[in-house]
Amino acid sequence: MELVLFVLGGGGVAAAGRYAWARRMAKRRQAAELADVRRLADEDVTQYGEQLARLGDVLAGRELDAAARADYQTSLDLYEQAKRAVPRLDDLDAVSGVTAALADGRYAIACVQARVTGRPIPERRVSCYFNAQHGPSTTDVVWTPANGGTRKVAACAQDAARIAAGDEPDKHYPKDRDFQFAFWEPYDPDQPFRFGFWDIAGARAVKIHLRLEPIAMTGRGRRDPTIVRRDRNC
């Protein structure tokens, strides 16, 4: 009887140890993912700031009407909002606030550009599917990626023209650990927000699409020769 109790007790200790180890590993993974999200979101905010700086150079010396000034101020305010939010990200879902601010800011920039050139105000649409840094999409296109699966996606005017001409769209490849992935090809289908490139509506749409029609990972992404592969046993 004592031997049985000893064995059972030892099994309980082992189970508790495995549980504690699993929790530690999960926390480490979450911390690593959050660090990736912060870094990539920070890169996206920096790119948006550079876009604002270029817009400021274009607007220098121009007399803006009230509507253009309001849109420009909105784009500046959203930059500050996103920049403040990045260091405060404390979970993966929180990055949606950053991506929403950047999507709204890019739309405000598009409105300013339209107003100062006398063009119609653009329709409010989700971000370009191929690269959210292109700003709001302008139309929907039928596109077939290299791994198959023809689909209709939202594209900016430049990418729509590329596809119509039979060329590849201008895809964005953020770096993540050892590989570069096109931002519309997340290797974790359950975390479309992890790279921080979609606005909320676009992320939800892609998340639903990936769950309904999962895409095989074989051949996705591309090896970045500038990144030294880390020892997985570390």
Secondary structure, 3 states (H helix, E strand, C coil): CHHHHHHHHHHHHHHHHHHHHHHHHHHHHHHHHHHHHHHHHHHHHHHHHHHHHHHHHHHCCCCCCHHHHHHHHHHHHHHHHHHHHHHHCCCHHHHHHHHHHHHHHHHHHHHHHHHHHCCCCCCCCCECCCCHHHCECCEEEEECCCCCCCEEEEECHHHHHHHHCCCCCCCCCCEECCEECCCCCCCCCCCCCCCCCCCHHHHHHHHHHHHHCCCCCCCCCEECCCCCCCCCCC
